[in-house]
Amino acid sequence: MSPVDRQGWLFPERSGSFDGIDLEHLNPADEDDRTILIAAEHSDWVPTLEASAPQIQVNGRTASPALHLSMHEMVANQIWNDDPPGVWEAARRLTAIGFDRHEVLHMLMSAAAGQLWSVLHDHLPFDHSAYQRALDSLPESWLDLDDDLDDDLADLHGDLDDDLDDDLADLHGDLDLDEEEAQLRLALDVLAEHGPLAAEDLAGLAGIDEDVLDIVCELPQVAHLANDHLAFAPCLLSSVVLTHRLSTDEAGADQLALTVDLAPLVALVCDDDHIHLPGGKLATLDGWLEEDPDKPALSGNTVLRGPPGWLGGAEPGALVGLRLVATDPDRRDELGYLSHLEVVAVAAHDPIPDTFGAQLRVSFDRFGDGDGMPVPLTNLVYQLAVDAPALTSGTLAPLNELLAIAGFEVVEGYAGPVGTDWRTFSRLSKVVHTGLLHGLDQDDIMGMTLICKLYLVFEMQGSREISRDVARAVGNALSDPEMAETFAHAFCDAQVMSMDFLAALRVAAGNRHAADLAWVESLIASRCAALERAEACLRIGLGADPRHAGLLGDAAWYASDRGDARRALRHLERIEDGGDYGGRIPLLRSYVTVPTNGSPTGRNEPCGCGSGKKFKHCCLNAAPENPVPPLPERAPWLWDKLRWWLQRVGPMEDFVFTTLALQGVTTEDEFEPGDFGLLTAMDLAASLLLFDDGAIGEFISQRADLLPDDEAALVRQWASTKGALYEVLGVRPGEGISLRHLGADDTFEVRERKGSGALEVGQVIFAHPLPDGVSTQLVGGVVPIPPSRVPELEGRLVEGASSSTLAMILGDIRYRLTATSPS
C-alpha cells in the first residue's frame, strides 16, 4: 500500500471542530496537528484532563489520560513514517481480521508499552526485536492482557512528573538523585584515599556503573592523567603554593585574572560561577561561561573577584600565593569535598630546580603515546605532581615562568614544547570536536583524524597524487553520512584546498566511491557558497549513483531554492525510506500542478488526467512548467527554504541548544525534560536564530542568488524582522487575525488560517510577522505570553537579547503553559 493509503487509514476524513479549531484545516503531515487530531478523538476526556485526573478507564483497563494520548501519538508517528515498518504491517493484519481502527491502535500501544516500561523503569535500551515479537503476538496478547502493565505505566507517568529532582535524575541515566549524589561522593572518596586510578579500577572500587563514571570524569575536581588515569585534583596539589604576580589592574580592583599561572584553580569551580574561600566566603567568576569551561583559554578574560581585602592589599608586581585545599570529608558540598582556595602571604618563590624542564618533558611525553601533540595545561601540571612530587612541593614560581624556562608554550589552554605545530593541532582538535558534535564513536573519530592527517600532507605538499588504495579507504569511511557531514563541517574553512583534496580522492578512487566523495565535496562547496561547484558535484555524483540519498536530498534542496518544486519533489521521492522528508514532500506537492485539473499529484499516485496510469508514467514528464503561484502563496515555501538552509549548513550547535531551551528551562536555568511540541520548538528556534540573531544575513549572502527574483527581494525585507510582542485585537477563524505591536503601538492584519482558531482576543503573543508581498503572515511559531511575564520579556527585547536568552524565557513559559493545560 502507498503512503497515502497508510496515512489515510491513520487519519480518516474529518469534520467539525475541537477546542475551537476547525478539524478540516488541520494537516496530519504536521506533527502538532496530529496531536490535536488525536486529542479530538478523545474529546470526552477533556473534563478529566482539565481536572488533572491521574487515571481513567479505557476499555475496562486503568490508564493515565496524558500517557494514553502520548502513546497514541507515538504509535501514530510510527505508522505515519512507516518506521519501524512492522507497526504498519501489524495494523494492516489486525484490520483485515475485523478489528476496528481505534482498537487496533490500542493493541499497537499495548505492544509499545512493554518496551516503554523497560526503557523508563528498568533503564534498558529499546529492544526492536522484542517490540516486533510483541507486535506479532497480537491480537492474542491484547485479549489476554491484564491491568498490571497499564497500572505500572500510569504509576511511572506520575513518578516522572513528581518533581524537578526526578526529572533531573532522568538526565543522568534515570538514577534517583540521592543515589546518584551518594555514588559521586563515594567515587571522590575513593580517589582521595587511593590516589590516581585507572578509570575502570575506580568504577570497580566505588561500585559505580559507566553512566556515573562519565559524570565523575566531567567533575572539575577530577584530574585527567595519562593512560586513562583519574585523580582528585586538590589532593594532588595539597603541598603546592601556586604564585602569581599581580598586575596593576588586578591590584587596583582586588581581583585575579584567570591566566596560565592560575590554571589549576579550575578544579575548584562550583556551579560554573564561584570558588569557595575559607570561612564560608566566595570568590565569583565573571566571564567563565564565555569561554569553554572544559578547556578555558586562560586568556585573562575570566576574572575571579573575592570579598574586599581578600588579596591582603598586595601591590602591583607582588607575588600572591594560592593553595588548593581539600577539607575534611565530613564537610561537603553537593558533589563531594568542599574544596576551597586559600590566599597565602609569600615573600618569594622557591628556587627552580635544574631538573624541572627535563621532568616536565617526561610528564608531557606520557600523553598521546609521545606524539608531541599539546595537552591541556592542567592535565600536564597534575601529571607532573604525580611523577615528581618533590618538584611540585613548596612555593612554586609562577607557572608561566616555569613553562618558559622549560621550553614550553601555552595556546588556548593547551601546553606544548616551543615549536609545536599549533596549526595541525588546531585542525585535529576541530575534527575531534566536530566528530563528537555529530555523534561519532571513538573509532570513527580516530578514522577522521587519520583522514585529517592525510589532508594536511596534501595541503603542505600541494600533491595531487593519491594512491588508489588510500583514496578508496577514505571513500569507504566517508560513505557513512555522519562521517561525510563531519568532514564537511570540520574542513569548510579550508574551502578550495579541501574541495581539491576531495576531487583528487575521487579521481584516484575511480567509480567505486565517486558518488560519496562528490557529495562531500558538494557539502563543503555549499558551506562556503561555491554554489556552481556544489551543483556540479551533485550532477557528477548522481551520474555515478542515481539512488544516493545524500545527493538526492541536496539536489532537491537546490531545486527547491531555485523554485523548481517538481524537480525537487522528483529527487525526494527517489530516496528510499525517506518518509515525507520532514513534511517537505507534502509542501512541495502543494506547488506541483497537473495540467488537467491542477490537483497536487505524487509520482506514484494516479495521474490527474484520468488515464489510470501512475503520474510518473503519464503526464509528469510531459507536463509544462508549473504556473508560478503569487508571491504571498509562496511565503511558506520561502520560510521552508530558510529552515532547510539552517538544517544543512547553519549554526548547528546554536540550533540544538535553542531547540532544547525552548523545550523547557526554569528561571534557575535547570532543564526540565519534556517532549511537548518538539516540531514547534524547532520552528521557533529557527526563527530566533534567523531573525533575532541575524543568521538570515548569512543565508542571503550564500543562497539569495538561487532564489527567484521576487523571493530574493522579499527575503531581504525579512532580514529586518525581529521577534516582538503583539496583542490580539481580533480573530477571524480560518482567515486571519488583527494584531497590535506593543512596542510601536501600530496595528495590522495577518493572514493566518491554521493557527487563528487557537488565539483569543486580548491575548499577548510572541511572534515574527513577515511581509508576503501583499499582506503579512506569521512564521516560526507563536507563543502565548501570560500577562505576568510580559514586562520581563518586553525588557529583554528592548535590550536586544540573544536567541539563547529569549529561548530560555520562552521555553520556561511554554513548559509552564503545557504543564497546566489540558493537553
N, C-alpha and C positions, 0 to 999 in steps of 0.2 A: 504493500500500500504506500501511496505517496505521502510526503509530509503534510499535504493539505488534508488527506483523509485522517491521518493521525491527530492532527491538531483540531480538525473539525469534530472528531469524537470527543476530544478532551473538553472543548468549549463549544457546545452546540449554539445554534442561533438563539439570541437572547433579546428580550424586550423589557419594557418597564424601567423602573428606577430603583436605586438603593442608596439610602442616606443622601438623597438629593442629587445623585449622579445618574444621568441617562445611560443605561447599560448599552444601548445601541452604539454609543460613541466610543466605547472602550475597545482598545486593540489588544487582543490576547498576546500579541508578539511583544508587548511592553510588560515587563515583569511586574511593575507596580500595578498595572491594570489587571493582570492576572490575580493579584492579591485581592483586589476589590471584587472581581467576579467570583472568586471562591467564597469571600465573605457573604456576597449576595445570596449564594446557595444556602447559607446558614442564617438567614435574616431573622429567624425565630430565636436565635441565640443572643441577639443584641441586648435585651434586658439583662441576661445572665452575665454577658461580658461587661456591661456598664456597672453592674454590681460587683465586678471582680470576683465572681464566684470561683473557687478553686477547682470544683469538679461538677460535671453534669453526667447524664446518662445518654449514651449513644448506642443504639441497637441493643439495649439491655446491658451495656458494659460501662463501667465508670471511666471517665476521661477528663483531662484538663481541657477546657474550651480553647485557650490560647495555643496549647501544644497541639491539639487536634487540628486547628486551622494551619499551623505551621507544618504539620505532617502532610496535610492536603497539598500545601504549596510545594513542599519538597518533591512529592511524587509527581505533581503536575509539571514541574520543571524538568524532571527526568523524562517524562513522556514527551513533552514539547521538544526537547533537544534530542530525543532518542538516545539518551546516554545515562545509564547503560542500556543497550538495546533490549536486554532481556525483560525490562519492565513493560515495554510496549507489547512485546510478544506475549507476555503473560496476560495483559489486558485483553488482547485480541482473543486468546484462547478462552478466557473466562466469559467474555461477552458471547462468544459463539455457542457456549453450552447453556446460555439462558439467563445469566445473572445480569441485573441492570447496571448501568454505568456507575451510579454512585456507590453501590455495594461493591463493585469491582475496585473502585478507588480505595474503599475501606480495607479490602483484602490486601491490596498492594501496600497500604500503610502498615498493616499488621506485619508483613514481611520485613519492611524497612525498620519497624520499631525495635525488633530484636537487635539489629546492628547498631541502632542509635543508642540503645541501652548499654551495649558493650563498649561503645566509644566514650559515652559521657560518664557512665557509672564505674565501669571496670577499667577505663583508660587504655583500651586495646585499640589497635589500628583497625580501620574499616576493612572488613573481610569480604571482598567481592564474590568469592566462591561461595561463602556461606549465604550471602544475600541471594545469589542465583538459586541455591538449593531451597531456600525459603520460598522463593517465587514458584519453583517447580512443585512444591508441596501443596500449593493452593489448588482447589478450594478446601481440601480435607483439613488442613491445619487451621484454617479460618473457622470451619464448622465446629472443630473440637476445642477452639481456643477458650480458656477461662479468663477471668477478670484480672489475674495477677499481673500480667505484663502491663496492661493499661494503668492499673493502680500504681505500679512501680514507676512508670513514666510520669504519671501525674505528680507523684511524690518528688521525683527527680526535678521536674519543672519547678515545683515550689521551692525546692532546696536551692536551685541555681539562682533564683530570683530573691533569695532571702536578704542578702546584704552585700555591701561592697567587698567585704573580706572574701566571701566565697567567689565573687566574680574575679577579683584579682588573683586568687589562688588558681583559677582556671587558666590564667595567662602563663603560669609556671607549672604546667603539667598536671592540672586538676588536683593538686595537693591541698589539703587543709592548711590554712595559713599558719596556724600554731605549729603543726607538724613540720612544715617547711622551715619555719624560723628555728625550730629546735635542731633540725638537721644541719642548717647552715652554721649555727653556733658550734655544733659538735665538730663539724669539719674544720673550723678555725681553731678550736681547742686542740685537735689532733695535730694540725700544722704547727701550732705554738709549742706543743710538747715534744714532737718528734723532729722538728726541723724540716728541711727540704725533703719532699717525697715525690715519686713519680705519680702522675695523675691516677693511674689505676690502683696504686697502693693506697693512696688517700681514700679513694672510693671504698676499698675493702676494709680499711681500718675504721672508717667512720660509718660504714654501713649505709652509704647513700647510693642512689641509682644515677644513671647517666644524665637525666634531666637536672637533678640537683647539682651534680658535678659541673654542668655547664654554667649554672648560676654562680657557683663558687668561683669559677675561673673569671667571671666578669666583675667580681667584687674588687674595689680599689685597694683593699688591704692585702690582696693576694699577689705575690711576686711571681712572675713567669721567668723561669730559669732555662738553661739549655737542657736538651734531651727530655723535653716534656715534663720537667720537674716544677713543683709549686712550693712556695714557702710563704710564711706570714711576714710581710714586709717590715712592720715595726720591730719585730724581734731581731730581724737581720741587722737592722741599723741601731739597735739599742745602745751600742757602745760608741756611737758616732755623734760628734757635734758638727753639723754642716755649717759653713760660714758663707757670708755674702757681704760684699762691700756696698754700703748704702750710696745711692745716687742722691743728687741734690733734691730731685723731685720726691724721691721716697722719704727722705728725712723730713722734708717740709710738710708732707701730707700724712706722715706717720703710717706708711703703708709699704708693702713689698710687691714688686712686680714679679710675676711668675716667669723666671728665666731659667737658663741652664743650671745655675747654682742651686735652685730650689726644686729641681725636677722630682726628687724623692717625696716631696710633700704631697704629691697626688695620691699617695697611699692613705692619706688621712681625710680626703674629701668625703663629706657626708651629704647625701641628697643633692649632689651637684651644686651646692651653694655655700657650704661653710666647712670650717675646720674647728675642732674643739681646742680650747686653751685651758690651762689649769683654773680651778675654782669655778667651773661651770660657765666660763665666758666663751664667746665665739669670735672667730675671725671670718668675715664673709668674703666670698669670691665674686668679683664683678667681671663679666666678660667670659666666664668659663664656658658657657654653652655656645658662645660664638665660635669657639674652636672645637676640635674633636676631643671630648673628654677621655677617649681611649688612647689617644696619641696626641696630646696638645703640642702645638708648635713651639712652646716655650719662648715666644717672641716678646713677652712682656706686656701683651695686650690684656692679659688677665691680671687683676690686681687683688691682693689679699689685704683687707682692712680689718684691723683689730680695734679694741677699745682705746680711748685716749691714753697715751704714755706706754703702750704695750711694748714698744721697742726701746724703752729705757732712756729716751731722749738722746739717742746716738746722733752724732753729727755726720754730715756727708763725708764719705770716704772711710768711715769707721767700719770695723768688722762687726757683724751681728751674728751670734751663734744660735743655731736652731737644732733642737733634739726631738726625734720621734720617740714617743713613749707609749708603750702598751701597758695600761693599768691592770690592776688585779682582775682576774676573770669574773669575780662576783659583781663588778661594776661594768655594766654593758649598755650599749645602745641596742637598737632593734636587730642588728645583724652581727653582733659579736663583741669583741673587746671595745671599750670606749677609749680608743687610742687618741692621744692628743699631742699637741705641739707645745714645747717649752722654749721660750726665748732665754738664752744663756749669755751672760756677760763674758766676753773674751777680749784679751789684750792683743793676742797674736795667734796665728795658726801654728801647728806643729811643723817641724822640718819635713820636706818632701823626700821620701826615701829614694835612693838611686834606682832601686828595682821597680819603682812604681810603673814606669812606662812599659817595661817588658812584661810585667804581670798583667797589666791591663790588656795587652795584645793577646796573651794566652787566654784570658777570660773571653775576649771577643771572638777568638777563633773557635771556641766551643759551640758557637751558634752557627746554624746554617751549614753544617758539615765543612766549615772552614772555607766557604766560597767567597769570603770577603765582602758579602753584601751587608749593608748597615743594619743595625738592630736598634730597637727603642732604647734611648739613653737610660731610662730607669731600669730596664732589664739588665743592662751592662753593669750598672752600679750594684744591683742586687747580686749578680753573679760574682763580681769582684769581692763582695763581702763574704760570700761562701768560700771562694777559692783562697782568699788571703785575708783572714780576719785581722791579722796584725797590721796590715796596710790600711784598714778601714776602722781603726780604733782611735780614740782621742779626738782632737780638734783638727779637722781637715782643712787644707787650703780650699778656697772657692773652686767648685767643680770646673768652671770654665778655664781657670788657670791650670788645674791638674790635667785636663784634657789637652790643652795646648802644649804643655811640656811633654806629654806622652805621644804627641803627634797625631791627635785625633781632632775631628771637627764635628759639629752638630748642625744638621739641617732639618728643620720642621720636626724636631723631637727625636730624630734618629742620629745615632753616632756611628762614625766610620773613620778609618785612617785618612789622613790628608792625602788627597789624590783619588779618593773614591769616585767611581763613575756614577755620579748622582743622577745623570740623565737616564742611564739604563735602569737604575734602581727606581726612579720615579715612574718609568714606563711599566716595569714589572709590578710595582705597587698598585698602579692604576688597574692593571689586568686582574690582579687578585681581588681588589675591592669590587670591581665590576662583576667578576665572576660570582662573588658572594651575593651581590645585589640581584643577580639573575638566578640564584638558587643552585649554582653548580656545586657538585660534591668535590671532595678533596682531590680525587683522581682527575676529574675534569679540569680543575684549576691548575693542577700540575701540567696537564696537557697544554693548557692555554699558555703557561709560562714558557714551555718549550717552543711553541709557535712564536711567541713574542721574541725569544732569543734568535730564532731563525730570521724574523723580520729585521731585528737590529743589525744582524750581519749583512743582510740585503741592503739596508739603509746605509751602512758605513762603507761598504764596498761598491755600492752602485751596481751590483751584479745583476744581470738579467738571466743568468743561467742557474736553474734549479733542477736537480735530478728528478727523473720521473717518479722514483720510489718515494722520495721525500714529498714531492707535490701530491702524490696520491694519499700518503699518510695524513698530510694536512687536510686534504679534501675530505677524507673519511671522517676526521674529527669535526670539521665544520659542516658536515651533513646533518649534525644534530642542530635543530633550530635554536636552542638556547645557547649553544657554543657559538653559532653564527651571530646571533644578536649580541652576545658578549664581546666578540671580536670587533664588531662594527662600533659598538658603544665605546670601547676602550681605545680604538685607533682612529676615530673620525677626526681627531685634531691633527693627525698626520696628513690628511687629505690626499693629495696627488700621490705621494710616495706609497701610502698604504694601498691605494687603488692599483698602482702599478705593480706592487707586490702580488696582489691577488690575480691580476691579469697574467703575470709571469707564471704563477702557480697553475692557472687554468691552461695555459699553453703547454706547460710541461706535463700536466696530468692527463691531457687528452680528453676524450669524451666521457671517461668514467665519472668524473666529478665536475664536468663543465657547468652543469646547472647549479650545483651547490655553490661553487666558487663565484659564478656570475651573480648569484643572489647576494652573497656577502658584499661583493663589490658594489652592487646597486644600493645596498643598505648604507654603506659609507658615503656613496655619492649623494644619496638623499639627505643624509645628516649634514653634509657640507654644501647643500644647494647646487650640486652639479647635476641639474635635472636631465640634461640631454644625455649625459653619460649614464645616469641611472636608468633611463628608459631604454637606452641601447643595450645595457646589460640584461634588462628584463627580457628583451626580444631574443638576445643570444641564449639566455638560459632556457626560455620556453621552447626555443628551437631544438635544444638538446633534450629537454624533458617537459613535454606539454602538460604533465599532471603534477608538477612540483607545486606543493601547496603554498610555500612562501612566495614563489614567483607569481603565482596566480593571484594571491591576496594583494601583493603590492602593485601588480599590473592593474587590478581593479581599483586600487587607491588612486593611481594616476588617471585612469579613465574617468573615475568619478569627479576628480578635481577639474578635469577638462570639460565636464558637463555631458559626458557620453554615458548615460545610465545603462543603455543597452549593452555596451561593451563591458562595462563594469560588472553588470549582472551576469553576463555570459562567463566571465572569469570566475566569479564567486561560485556559481553553480557547478563548476567543474571540480571544485575542491571536494575530495572525498571526506565524508563525515564532518563537513563544515557547519552543519546545522543551518541556522538562519544568519550566521556570521554576526552575532550580537545584535540582531534586529536590523542589520543593514540590508539584507535581501528584500524584506518587505518594503523598506523605504525606497530602494531603487526601483522595485516593481511599480511603485506608485507613479514613477516618472517615465515608465516604458509603456507605450500605447500600441494597440493592434490596429492596423489600418481600417478594419471594417466597423468596429464599434467603440474603439477607444478604451476598452476594459483592460486592466493590467493582467498580463498573462506570463507565467513562468515557462521556461524552456520545455519542461516535461508535462505541462498541462495541455488540455485540448485547445487547439487553435480557435481563436475567436471568430474566424471566418466560417465556421460550421463544417469544415471538411471532415472532422472526426479524427484527423491526424494530430500528433503532438506538434506544438508550436514550433519546436526546433526543426522539424522535418517539413514544415509547411511555409508559414509566412515570415519566420524570423529573419532569414537572410534576404528575403525579397522585400521586406518592409522598408519603406523610405525612412529618412531621418525623422526622429520624433519632432513634432512641433514644440518649440520652446515654450514652457509654461511662463506665465507672467512672473516677474521678479518676486512679488510677495509670496507666491506659491512655492518658490524655491528657497525661501528663508530657512525652513527646517533642513533642507539638503545642505545649504551652506553651513549651518551650525554643525551638521554631521561631519562636514569636511574639516572643520576646526578640531573636532573631537578626534577624528581619525589621525590627523597630524600629531595631536598631543599623545595619542597612544603609540604611534610609531617612532617618533623622534623627539618628542617633547621632554620636559624635565621629569623623568620617571620617579625619582626619589621624592620630589615635591608632590607629585600627583598621588603617590601611595600614602604619604604622610597626611596630606589634606583629606583624602578619602577616609582614612581611619579616624582622623579627628572629627569629621562630620558624622561618624558612626556613634559618637557619644563620649564626651570628655567632661568631667566635673569641673567646677570652678577651682578645685585644688589640683587641676591638671592630672587627674588619675583616670586612665582609661577604664570605662565600663563596657565590657564586650557585649555586643549585640548584633543581630543580623537584620535590623529593621531598615528597609528602604535602601539597600546597597546600591542599586542602579541609580536611584535618585541622588544618593550621596556622590557617586561618580560623576553624574551630570553637573551637580553643583560644584564639585571640586574643579571640574574643567572650567566652568565659568569664572571661578575665583582666580585661578591661575592665568587664564587668558586675559581677563579684563582688569581685575584688581591688581594683579602682579605684572601685567603688561606683556605676557607671553605672546599675545596676538601680534605684536610688532614683529616678533621673530617669524611667526607664520607668514606674515605679509612679505617679509624680505626673502623667505625661502620659496613660497608657493604661489604668491599672488599672480605671477606671470602665467601659471597654468589655468587660472580661472577664466571663465567668460568675462568680457569687459565689464558688464553691468554688475556682476558679482564681485569683481575686484574692486570696483568703486564703492560698493556697499560695504564690503568688509573693512575698507579703510575708514568709513564712517563709524563702524562698530568699535574701532580702536580707541575712541574717546569715551567709551562706556565704562562706568564703574557701578558696582552694586550699591543700592541705596534702599531707603525705607519709603514705603508708599502706603497711603491709606486707601482702602477700597471704598469708593463713593457709590458705585452702582454695579450690579451684576445682571447680565443677560445670559442665562444658562444656555450653553451650546453655541454662543456667539462671541461674547466678549465681556470686558469689564471696564469700568471707569476708575482711574487712579489719580491720586494727588501726591506729588512728591513732597515729603515732609520738609526737606531741606530748602528746596527752591520755591515751594508753595504753588507750583503750576499744576494744571490738570490736563489729562489727555485720555484718549480711548485706546484700548488694547484689543487686538484680535486674539482670542483665547478660547478655543472651542472645548478642548478636553478638560481643562482644569477649572473653567469658570464656574461649574456647578458646585465645586468644593469650597468656594470662597463666600464670605458673608460681608454685607455692608458694615462698615465700621472697623473691620479687621485691619491691622497693620502687617504688611508683609515685607520681607527682604527679597529683592528680585533684580533681574537685569533686563529691563525693557530695551528692545533694539528696533531701530527703524527698518522697515522692509521694502522701502521704495515708494510706498503709498501711505501706510499707517504704521502701527507699532505692534510688535509681537514680543512674547516672553520666551526666553530660552534659559537653559541651565538650572532649572529647578526653582521652586518658590518655597520659602519658609515662613509660616505664620509666626509673628512675634508677639508674645504676651505683653500687655501694657507695662508690667513691672520691669521688663527687660529692654524696653525701647530707649530710655535715656542712656543706658550703658552702651548699647550698640550705636546710637547716634554719636556718642563721644568718640568711639573707636573709628567711625567712618570719617569724622571731622579730622582726626589725627592722621588719616591716610594709612590705617592699619594694613598689615600684610595679609596675604591669603591665609597663612598659618594661624594668625591671631583670630581672624574672622571665622575660620573653620572651627576653632576650639569653642568660640562662643556659640556659633550656630549649632555645633554638634551637641553641646550641652542642652540647648533649647530643644533640639529635635528629640534628644533622648528623653527629656522630661515630658515633652508632649506625648511621645509614644508610650511612655510608662503609665500615663494617666488616661490614655484614650481607650475606647472600647475595642479597637482593632490592633 
